[in-house]
């Protein structure tokens, strides 16, 4: 391990949102669909009201 890779998380370490391609809050190791905060909120609104 070099001095440059001590786990500093930047936007490059984050997967893109599957809807708008913005960086997400999740690490690359996150499983499942990755959404950015605005898309995650909108998806929660859609699923809550689709009952």
C-alpha positions in Angstrom: 0.0 0.0 0.0 1.3 3.4 -0.9 0.7 6.7 0.8 -1.7 7.7 -1.9 -4.3 5.0 -1.2 -5.2 5.2 2.5 -9.0 5.1 1.8 -9.6 8.7 1.0 -13.0 8.6 -0.5 -13.7 11.1 -3.3 -16.3 11.3 -6.0 -14.2 9.0 -8.1 -14.7 6.2 -5.5 -18.5 6.5 -5.7 -20.7 4.7 -8.1 -23.0 6.8 -10.3 -26.7 7.1 -9.8 -28.5 4.6 -12.2 -31.1 7.3 -13.1 -29.1 10.6 -13.5 -25.4 9.5 -13.3 -24.6 11.8 -10.4 -22.2 10.6 -7.7 -24.0 8.7 -4.9 -23.3 8.6 -1.2 -22.5 4.9 -1.3 -19.1 3.3 -1.6 -18.2 1.2 -4.6 -18.8 -2.0 -2.5 -22.5 -1.1 -2.0 -24.7 -3.8 -3.4 -27.9 -3.2 -5.3 -29.3 -0.2 -7.1 -27.4 3.0 -6.3 -29.2 6.3 -6.4 -28.1 9.8 -5.6 -30.0 11.5 -2.7 -32.5 13.4 -4.8 -33.4 10.3 -6.9 -33.5 8.2 -3.8 -36.0 10.6 -2.3 -38.1 10.7 -5.5 -38.1 6.9 -5.7 -39.3 6.6 -2.1 -42.1 9.0 -2.8 -43.2 7.0 -5.9 -43.1 3.6 -4.1 -44.9 5.0 -1.0 -47.8 6.3 -3.0 -48.1 3.4 -5.4 -49.8 1.2 -2.7 
